[in-house]
Amino acid sequence: LQQLTNQRASIEEDIQSSFEDLHKQLDVRKSVLLMELEVTYGLKQKVLQSQIDSLIRGEGDITTTCTQTEEALAGEACVANLQVERKLEERLKELAGLRLPCQPEENDQLDLVMETDGLRKSVHNLGTIVTTSAVASQSEAMGGGLEQCIVGHPASVTIVTRDKSGGACKSGNAILSAEVFTPDGSIVDGEIVDHKNGTYEFVYTVPKEGNFSLALRLYDQHIKGSPFKLTITRASEKKKGSKRASSALGTPRRKTQNPIEDDLIFKIDIDINYNTLHLQVFSNEGEFKSRFGVRGRSPGQLQRPTGVAVHPSGDIIIADYDNKWVSIFTCEGKFKAKLGSGRLMGPKGVSVDQNGHVIVVDNKSCTVFIFQLTGKLINKFGSRGNGDKQFAGPHFAAVNKNNEIIITDFHNHSVKVFTPEGELVLKFGSNGEGNGQFNAPTGVAVDINGNIIVADWGNSRIQVFDGSGSFLSYINTSADPLYGPQGLALTSDGHVVVADSGNHCFKVYRYLQ
């Protein structure tokens, strides 16, 4: 009940904020239109007024000269009058040859086109209060993904949501979470697809064999039968040998091309408590510094933190997938604000550009959002699909020295580079195990030379590319193999740090920039 009350207060705040922002945008647009009207009018008026002035001067000259001519003709003939007449004759010839602007050199068109019908309809339908009648105790799961699964092969589970009486729910948007983990807590990534009819599909791929558990939660409560026990096996020994051989390509043939010393400096095992969901802070040397955060759905709490970045101001930015917003904390861990509530559907990765704007990769809506730290939306781009400007489960983001945004496109097995306006600059990668290929890329970082470092989740490796997307090398991880690497970053002292999700730790490698 308290969570419901808190959510109501949060949504009320978001509604007020959103409409205040719309009012401001309408006022700005009104001012722009009025200014545009004055500028356009001024340019046209200047041309026409200049013509009018010329015509009035010409008319005055003609009237004066004609009057003088009439007076001269009415007078007596004399030498003096003859001289005046000659001057008037010359003046009349001059006026007769004068080309006055008798045709307007501008038009009087000033029209206003206001497509208000579509806008009125949009305003009429603006915003929706979303909820369902689904309850965890009646909802159930089915499918091959609940039984024996194969290493490296996608497995699927269908979730059917039901109300308190057991009736099938007919609409989507329920808050559903799915976690595949080993007994020691290592998490395997996956994607939930909402079919918008009360059913959902969870697709996941496990990179190693063993016993796993699948927890399916609806509104933080386990559904029927959850957690489920999974047994992950390999398809055949032949497949095993082939897969390991491809993953062992960690050392490039030409050592001189490798900007990375093949050297694991250290690793830190992470103790994850699913009831608290702390965010932990370590020094570059791996020394534990602090932790903060508690599990929950209220502002300042964490439900499923998936991405983290540090703002130049020192604030810590956390993407919270299940809470559908991004939380801002001080470096001491004090909650400051949240942004993206009501807009985001499943934020995964976050980054900060050179203007201090927050880049948010929304995995669920397949959209990249750009916010000011105040929460004001600057721009957004992307949609679901396999086109150049589309994504299929995008994960993480990085920003290069040109302020271009680099996105890992998980299910499209590629990396894409965009301008802040959302225009595609570069795309590289394809599905496979060869040099420069990916099996679901995740973490990404950029070094001072513009080289792009990518965590290759399905192939359990890290690849390095130059700024144009050409493959350079791997990080050699054969001594202590990665299993499902995810978040990746460069430390201030020039090392590569990667979250090794399958091994429940993070690892730091020496990197020569």
Rosetta blueprint (number, residue, H / E / L):
1 L L
2 Q H
3 Q H
4 L H
5 T H
6 N H
7 Q H
8 R H
9 A H
10 S H
11 I H
12 E H
13 E H
14 D H
15 I H
16 Q H
17 S H
18 S H
19 F H
20 E H
21 D H
22 L H
23 H H
24 K H
25 Q H
26 L H
27 D H
28 V H
29 R H
30 K H
31 S H
32 V H
33 L H
34 L H
35 M H
36 E H
37 L H
38 E H
39 V H
40 T H
41 Y H
42 G H
43 L H
44 K H
45 Q H
46 K H
47 V H
48 L H
49 Q H
50 S H
51 Q H
52 I H
53 D H
54 S H
55 L H
56 I H
57 R H
58 G H
59 E H
60 G H
61 D H
62 I H
63 T H
64 T H
65 T H
66 C H
67 T H
68 Q H
69 T H
70 E H
71 E H
72 A H
73 L H
74 A H
75 G L
76 E L
77 A L
78 C L
79 V H
80 A H
81 N H
82 L H
83 Q H
84 V H
85 E H
86 R H
87 K H
88 L H
89 E H
90 E H
91 R H
92 L H
93 K H
94 E H
95 L H
96 A H
97 G L
98 L L
99 R L
100 L L
101 P L
102 C L
103 Q L
104 P L
105 E L
106 E L
107 N L
108 D L
109 Q L
110 L L
111 D L
112 L L
113 V L
114 M L
115 E L
116 T H
117 D H
118 G H
119 L H
120 R H
121 K H
122 S H
123 V H
124 H H
125 N L
126 L L
127 G L
128 T L
129 I L
130 V L
131 T L
132 T L
133 S L
134 A L
135 V E
136 A E
137 S E
138 Q E
139 S E
140 E E
141 A E
142 M E
143 G L
144 G H
145 G H
146 L H
147 E L
148 Q L
149 C E
150 I E
151 V L
152 G L
153 H L
154 P L
155 A E
156 S E
157 V E
158 T E
159 I E
160 V E
161 T E
162 R E
163 D L
164 K L
165 S L
166 G L
167 G L
168 A E
169 C L
170 K L
171 S L
172 G L
173 N L
174 A L
175 I L
176 L E
177 S E
178 A E
179 E E
180 V E
181 F E
182 T L
183 P L
184 D L
185 G L
186 S L
187 I E
188 V E
189 D L
190 G E
191 E E
192 I E
193 V E
194 D E
195 H L
196 K L
197 N L
198 G L
199 T E
200 Y E
201 E E
202 F E
203 V E
204 Y E
205 T L
206 V L
207 P L
208 K L
209 E L
210 G E
211 N E
212 F E
213 S E
214 L E
215 A E
216 L E
217 R E
218 L E
219 Y L
220 D L
221 Q E
222 H E
223 I L
224 K L
225 G L
226 S L
227 P L
228 F E
229 K E
230 L E
231 T E
232 I E
233 T E
234 R L
235 A L
236 S L
237 E H
238 K H
239 K H
240 K H
241 G H
242 S H
243 K H
244 R H
245 A H
246 S H
247 S H
248 A L
249 L L
250 G L
251 T L
252 P L
253 R L
254 R L
255 K H
256 T H
257 Q H
258 N L
259 P L
260 I L
261 E L
262 D L
263 D L
264 L E
265 I E
266 F E
267 K E
268 I E
269 D E
270 I L
271 D L
272 I L
273 N L
274 Y L
275 N L
276 T L
277 L L
278 H L
279 L E
280 Q E
281 V E
282 F E
283 S L
284 N L
285 E L
286 G L
287 E L
288 F E
289 K E
290 S E
291 R E
292 F E
293 G L
294 V L
295 R E
296 G L
297 R L
298 S L
299 P L
300 G L
301 Q L
302 L E
303 Q L
304 R L
305 P E
306 T E
307 G E
308 V E
309 A E
310 V E
311 H L
312 P L
313 S L
314 G L
315 D L
316 I E
317 I E
318 I E
319 A E
320 D E
321 Y L
322 D L
323 N L
324 K L
325 W E
326 V E
327 S E
328 I E
329 F E
330 T L
331 C L
332 E L
333 G L
334 K L
335 F E
336 K E
337 A E
338 K E
339 L E
340 G L
341 S L
342 G L
343 R L
344 L L
345 M L
346 G L
347 P E
348 K E
349 G E
350 V E
351 S E
352 V E
353 D L
354 Q L
355 N L
356 G L
357 H L
358 V E
359 I E
360 V E
361 V E
362 D E
363 N L
364 K L
365 S L
366 C L
367 T E
368 V E
369 F E
370 I E
371 F E
372 Q L
373 L L
374 T L
375 G L
376 K L
377 L E
378 I E
379 N E
380 K E
381 F E
382 G L
383 S L
384 R E
385 G L
386 N L
387 G L
388 D L
389 K L
390 Q L
391 F E
392 A L
393 G L
394 P E
395 H E
396 F E
397 A E
398 A E
399 V E
400 N L
401 K L
402 N L
403 N L
404 E L
405 I E
406 I E
407 I E
408 T E
409 D E
410 F L
411 H L
412 N L
413 H L
414 S E
415 V E
416 K E
417 V E
418 F E
419 T L
420 P L
421 E L
422 G L
423 E L
424 L E
425 V E
426 L E
427 K E
428 F E
429 G L
430 S L
431 N E
432 G L
433 E L
434 G L
435 N L
436 G L
437 Q L
438 F E
439 N L
440 A L
441 P E
442 T E
443 G E
444 V E
445 A E
446 V E
447 D L
448 I L
449 N L
450 G L
451 N L
452 I E
453 I E
454 V E
455 A E
456 D E
457 W L
458 G L
459 N L
460 S L
461 R E
462 I E
463 Q E
464 V E
465 F E
466 D L
467 G L
468 S L
469 G L
470 S L
471 F E
472 L E
473 S E
474 Y E
475 I L
476 N L
477 T L
478 S L
479 A L
480 D L
481 P L
482 L L
483 Y L
484 G L
485 P E
486 Q E
487 G E
488 L E
489 A E
490 L E
491 T L
492 S L
493 D L
494 G L
495 H E
496 V E
497 V E
498 V E
499 A E
500 D E
501 S H
502 G H
503 N H
504 H L
505 C E
506 F E
507 K E
508 V E
509 Y E
510 R E
511 Y L
512 L L
513 Q L
